[in-house]
Amino acid sequence: MARGGQGLARVAVVVRAGAAPLWWCGVFAAGVGVLVPGLTGRRIGVLAGAALFIVAGAVAATRGRRRLRELGRGAARAGKHDVLQDRAVTVRGWRRGHRWWLLLAFVVALGSSFAVPAAAGLLLAGWGTGLRLKAAWLGRREREDEALLWVRVDWLDRRGGRPAGKTVKAYRSTGIAAGDAAPGGARRRTAALV
């Protein structure tokens, strides 16, 4: 990075990076868990899991929104020497940094099925759904403000997460067309050539 430029990662991409792995780990663990009768029985396990899914989704979707709003309001324009990190690099960094936590959560969700079938798997899936909802909320804000939000890579935690953590002092912003991710952190769809 030349002349004081910073490496910047999209805030919405960091938020969304864990949604798919948590969702799939949770769904698979819940599916396997339903096959095990468990101590409580399948019916109680699935009902408890459904409640945990809703609670985890709501918590993940709303947690930290106030801080994200505050940082978004004070976002300064990115400089011409700032380097915008590709979506794939940001997602890969988050997933590498959290791979052991994801594996541990998956193993715990599978193991807990012998006590309460499917409940922990649905909890994981709910958390993943909540992260996707939070990224969608960020995308709506980015569209309304016509500005994408970016965070300095060196301000993220050592696992590539926490885009609104204590170490993050401010965001940068760019126009809506910058980078390779659409508002909300999804892959940008390119128009088909005619």
Secondary structure as GFF3:
##gff-version 3
##sequence-region A 1 194
A	DSSP	beta_strand	7	10	.	.	.	ID=ss1
A	DSSP	alpha_helix	11	16	.	.	.	ID=ss2
A	DSSP	alpha_helix	19	34	.	.	.	ID=ss3
A	DSSP	alpha_helix	42	62	.	.	.	ID=ss4
A	DSSP	alpha_helix	65	73	.	.	.	ID=ss5
A	DSSP	beta_strand	76	77	.	.	.	ID=ss6
A	DSSP	beta_strand	83	84	.	.	.	ID=ss7
A	DSSP	alpha_helix	87	112	.	.	.	ID=ss8
A	DSSP	alpha_helix	119	145	.	.	.	ID=ss9
A	DSSP	beta_strand	148	152	.	.	.	ID=ss10
A	DSSP	three_ten_helix	153	155	.	.	.	ID=ss11
A	DSSP	beta_strand	172	174	.	.	.	ID=ss12
###
